Amino acid sequence: MQIKSFRSLLFVPATSEHLWQKASQRGADAVVIDLEDAIPIDKKEVARAMAPAAIQLLKDKGADVVLRVNSDPRLWEQDLVGMPLTSLSAIMLPKVETKDQVEAFARALTKHASATPPPVAALLETPLGVLATAQIASHPSLCALGFGAEDFSGAIGVHPHALALTWAAQQVITGAHAYGLQCWGMAGSIAEVKDLDAFGKDVEFARKIGFTGSVCIHPNQVAIVNSGFSPSAAELEWAQKVIDADQAARAKGLGAVLLEGKMIDKPIVDRARRWLAARMA
């Protein structure tokens, strides 16, 4: 299922009412109301009771709102009760390891929604989830895959470093692109909120290997993520040259043309068009 492209998704705990007011002003493409990791188990009921007001407030302010539910079916079933699902741009299902989990969740969404339910973003955060990427990504209710670097690192007992995470991240990336889904994540830590230079390098690497956006856990990360997942000025200049050269080639009946010492043909033109389209989004 297609939704607008989200480069940055800023997490806000459902219980943090003081953060709701400013969340829509932080520049994120979407705000994620969180019922999972940010909420202690003894606060889940309180969070569920507060989440509808948070969703509606942000929606009224013009924000795209995403809800992250809990991974346990016994909990996410409760998370969906009375939730304003039609006000959501998407809903995140964490710790997904099988396509059957997505199917069960999609059926529950249909049951609880008063109209067409929001699309699902499946978060792959374990070795089993990564290995099942292709099957999970094929589910028609999905709009995105997310790679949970912190959880995956914990599962294999390492620090969230690109050396350990790149292979797993690329499995998720490949599965997402194979089925036309957005892919959110990094092959590095999203917990870095002080050393923003290091965070920016992780964002840059994430785009280079095929991620299309990332979640943010702090407002200071948002601008870096937005910039990092957008074409640079140099890339846009190159893309326009490619399009101009392609049009000139077509006018001469040619399928390829030489530009600045490199052969330009359809795959390169497609990439240029994609970057220019991202600028306009």
C-alpha positions as CSV (number, residue, x, y, z in Angstrom):
1,M,0.0,0.0,0.0
2,Q,1.4,3.4,-1.0
3,I,1.6,6.4,1.4
4,K,3.5,9.6,1.1
5,S,7.3,9.3,1.6
6,F,8.5,9.8,5.1
7,R,12.1,10.6,5.6
8,S,11.9,11.3,9.4
9,L,9.5,9.8,11.9
10,L,9.7,11.4,15.4
11,F,8.8,9.1,18.3
12,V,6.7,10.6,21.1
13,P,5.6,8.5,24.1
14,A,1.8,8.4,24.4
15,T,2.0,9.4,28.0
16,S,4.2,12.5,27.4
17,E,1.4,15.1,26.9
18,H,3.9,18.0,27.2
19,L,5.6,16.7,24.1
20,W,2.5,16.4,22.0
21,Q,2.1,20.1,21.6
22,K,5.5,20.7,20.1
23,A,5.9,17.4,18.2
24,S,4.2,18.8,15.0
25,Q,6.6,21.8,15.0
26,R,9.8,19.8,15.0
27,G,10.0,19.4,11.2
28,A,9.5,15.6,11.1
29,D,7.6,14.2,8.2
30,A,5.5,12.1,10.6
31,V,5.0,11.8,14.4
32,V,4.9,8.4,15.9
33,I,2.8,8.0,19.1
34,D,4.5,5.1,20.9
35,L,2.7,2.5,23.0
36,E,5.6,0.1,23.0
37,D,9.2,0.5,24.2
38,A,8.7,4.0,25.6
39,I,5.9,2.8,27.9
40,P,6.6,0.7,31.0
41,I,4.3,-2.3,31.3
42,D,2.4,-0.8,34.3
43,K,1.6,2.3,32.2
44,K,0.2,0.6,29.2
45,E,-3.4,1.2,30.1
46,V,-2.7,4.8,30.8
47,A,-0.9,5.2,27.5
48,R,-3.8,3.6,25.6
49,A,-6.2,6.0,27.3
50,M,-4.1,9.0,26.3
51,A,-3.2,8.0,22.8
52,P,-6.4,9.0,21.0
53,A,-6.1,12.6,22.3
54,A,-2.5,12.8,21.1
55,I,-3.4,11.4,17.7
56,Q,-6.3,13.8,17.3
57,L,-4.3,16.9,18.5
58,L,-1.5,16.2,16.0
59,K,-3.9,15.4,13.2
60,D,-5.7,18.7,13.8
61,K,-2.3,20.5,13.6
62,G,-1.8,19.0,10.2
63,A,0.7,16.3,11.1
64,D,0.9,12.8,9.6
65,V,0.5,10.5,12.6
66,V,1.7,6.9,13.0
67,L,0.9,4.7,16.0
68,R,3.4,2.0,17.2
69,V,1.5,-0.7,19.0
70,N,3.0,-3.5,21.2
71,S,4.4,-6.7,19.7
72,D,2.5,-9.2,21.8
73,P,-0.9,-9.9,20.2
74,R,-2.5,-9.9,23.7
75,L,-1.3,-6.3,24.0
76,W,-1.9,-5.0,20.5
77,E,-5.4,-6.3,20.5
78,Q,-6.0,-4.0,23.5
79,D,-4.1,-1.2,21.8
80,L,-6.5,-1.1,18.9
81,V,-9.7,-0.9,21.0
82,G,-11.2,2.6,20.6
83,M,-8.2,4.0,18.8
84,P,-9.0,6.6,16.0
85,L,-7.5,4.4,13.3
86,T,-8.8,6.5,10.4
87,S,-6.7,9.4,11.7
88,L,-3.5,7.5,11.2
89,S,-1.3,7.6,8.2
90,A,0.2,4.2,9.1
91,I,0.5,1.9,12.1
92,M,3.8,0.2,13.2
93,L,3.9,-3.5,14.2
94,P,7.1,-4.2,16.0
95,K,9.1,-7.5,16.4
96,V,7.7,-9.1,13.2
97,E,9.1,-12.5,12.4
98,T,6.5,-14.1,10.2
99,K,4.0,-13.1,7.5
100,D,1.4,-14.7,9.6
101,Q,1.9,-12.1,12.3
102,V,1.2,-9.4,9.8
103,E,-1.9,-11.2,8.5
104,A,-3.3,-11.6,12.0
105,F,-2.7,-7.9,12.7
106,A,-4.2,-6.8,9.4
107,R,-7.4,-8.8,10.1
108,A,-7.6,-7.2,13.6
109,L,-7.2,-3.8,12.0
110,T,-10.1,-4.4,9.6
111,K,-12.3,-5.5,12.5
112,H,-11.6,-2.4,14.6
113,A,-11.5,0.2,11.8
114,S,-14.7,2.0,10.9
115,A,-13.5,2.5,7.4
116,T,-10.4,1.5,5.4
117,P,-7.7,0.7,8.0
118,P,-4.3,2.4,7.8
119,P,-1.4,0.5,6.1
120,V,1.1,-1.3,8.3
121,A,4.8,-0.8,8.7
122,A,6.4,-4.1,9.8
123,L,9.5,-3.6,12.0
124,L,12.1,-6.3,11.6
125,E,14.2,-6.4,14.7
126,T,15.4,-10.0,15.2
127,P,17.5,-12.5,13.3
128,L,14.4,-14.5,12.5
129,G,12.6,-11.4,11.2
130,V,15.5,-10.5,8.9
131,L,15.7,-14.0,7.5
132,A,11.9,-13.9,6.7
133,T,12.1,-10.5,5.1
134,A,11.0,-11.6,1.6
135,Q,7.9,-13.4,2.9
136,I,6.9,-10.6,5.3
137,A,7.4,-7.9,2.6
138,S,5.0,-9.6,0.3
139,H,2.0,-8.9,2.5
140,P,-0.4,-6.5,0.7
141,S,-1.3,-4.5,3.8
142,L,2.3,-3.2,4.2
143,C,3.5,0.3,3.3
144,A,7.0,0.0,4.8
145,L,9.5,-2.1,6.5
146,G,11.6,-0.9,9.4
147,F,15.0,-2.3,10.6
148,G,15.4,-2.2,14.3
149,A,19.2,-1.8,14.7
150,E,19.2,-1.5,18.5
151,D,17.1,-4.6,19.1
152,F,18.9,-6.6,16.4
153,S,22.3,-5.7,17.9
154,G,21.1,-6.8,21.3
155,A,19.8,-10.1,19.8
156,I,23.3,-10.9,18.4
157,G,25.2,-9.4,21.3
158,V,27.1,-6.6,19.6
159,H,27.2,-2.9,19.5
160,P,25.1,-1.3,16.8
161,H,27.9,-0.8,14.3
162,A,27.8,-0.9,10.5
163,L,30.3,-3.8,10.5
164,A,27.8,-6.0,12.3
165,L,24.5,-4.6,10.9
166,T,25.0,-3.9,7.2
167,W,24.3,-7.4,5.9
168,A,21.0,-7.7,8.0
169,A,20.0,-4.1,7.0
170,Q,20.5,-4.8,3.3
171,Q,18.2,-7.9,3.6
172,V,15.5,-5.6,4.8
173,I,16.3,-3.0,2.3
174,T,16.2,-5.4,-0.6
175,G,12.9,-6.9,0.5
176,A,11.3,-3.5,0.9
177,H,12.4,-2.3,-2.6
178,A,11.4,-5.6,-4.2
179,Y,7.8,-4.9,-3.1
180,G,7.8,-1.2,-3.6
181,L,7.8,-0.4,0.2
182,Q,9.5,2.4,2.0
183,C,12.3,1.3,4.2
184,W,13.2,3.1,7.5
185,G,16.3,2.5,9.5
186,M,20.0,2.7,9.8
187,A,23.0,0.3,10.1
188,G,23.9,2.1,13.2
189,S,22.5,3.4,16.5
190,I,19.5,5.7,16.6
191,A,20.2,6.4,20.3
192,E,23.0,8.9,19.6
193,V,21.6,12.4,20.5
194,K,24.8,14.2,21.6
195,D,27.4,13.3,18.9
196,L,25.4,14.5,16.0
197,D,28.3,14.4,13.6
198,A,28.5,10.7,14.1
199,F,24.8,10.4,13.8
200,G,24.9,12.3,10.5
201,K,27.5,9.9,9.2
202,D,25.3,6.9,10.0
203,V,22.4,8.6,8.3
204,E,24.5,9.3,5.2
205,F,25.6,5.6,5.1
206,A,22.0,4.5,5.5
207,R,20.9,6.4,2.4
208,K,23.8,5.1,0.5
209,I,22.8,1.5,1.1
210,G,19.1,2.0,0.3
211,F,17.2,3.1,3.3
212,T,14.6,5.8,2.5
213,G,14.2,7.3,6.0
214,S,14.6,6.7,9.7
215,V,12.9,7.1,13.0
216,C,14.1,9.7,15.4
217,I,14.1,9.5,19.1
218,H,15.0,13.2,19.7
219,P,14.1,16.4,17.9
220,N,17.8,17.2,17.4
221,Q,18.0,14.3,15.0
222,V,15.1,15.4,12.7
223,A,16.9,18.0,10.6
224,I,19.9,15.7,10.1
225,V,17.6,12.8,8.9
226,N,15.6,15.1,6.6
227,S,18.7,16.4,5.0
228,G,20.5,13.0,4.9
229,F,17.6,11.3,3.1
230,S,17.1,14.1,0.6
231,P,19.1,14.5,-2.7
232,S,21.9,17.0,-2.3
233,A,22.2,20.1,-4.4
234,A,25.0,18.4,-6.4
235,E,22.9,15.3,-6.9
236,L,20.0,17.5,-8.1
237,E,22.2,19.4,-10.5
238,W,23.6,16.1,-11.9
239,A,20.0,14.7,-12.2
240,Q,18.9,17.7,-14.2
241,K,21.9,17.3,-16.6
242,V,21.0,13.7,-17.1
243,I,17.3,14.5,-17.9
244,D,18.4,17.2,-20.3
245,A,21.0,14.9,-22.0
246,D,18.4,12.1,-22.3
247,Q,15.9,14.4,-23.9
248,A,18.5,15.5,-26.4
249,A,19.4,11.9,-27.1
250,R,15.8,10.9,-27.7
251,A,15.3,13.8,-30.1
252,K,18.1,12.3,-32.1
253,G,16.6,8.8,-31.9
254,L,19.3,7.5,-29.5
255,G,18.7,5.3,-26.5
256,A,21.9,6.3,-24.7
257,V,24.3,9.2,-24.6
258,L,27.7,10.1,-23.2
259,L,27.6,12.7,-20.3
260,E,30.8,13.9,-18.7
261,G,32.6,10.8,-19.6
262,K,29.9,8.3,-18.5
263,M,27.3,6.5,-20.5
264,I,23.7,7.5,-19.6
265,D,20.9,5.1,-20.3
266,K,17.5,4.1,-18.8
267,P,18.5,3.0,-15.3
268,I,20.5,6.1,-14.7
269,V,17.8,8.3,-16.1
270,D,15.3,6.6,-13.8
271,R,17.5,7.4,-10.8
272,A,17.7,11.0,-11.9
273,R,14.0,11.3,-12.2
274,R,13.5,9.8,-8.8
275,W,15.8,12.3,-7.2
276,L,14.1,15.2,-9.0
277,A,10.7,13.9,-7.9
278,A,12.0,13.7,-4.3
279,R,12.8,17.4,-4.5
280,M,9.2,18.2,-5.5
281,A,7.6,16.0,-2.8
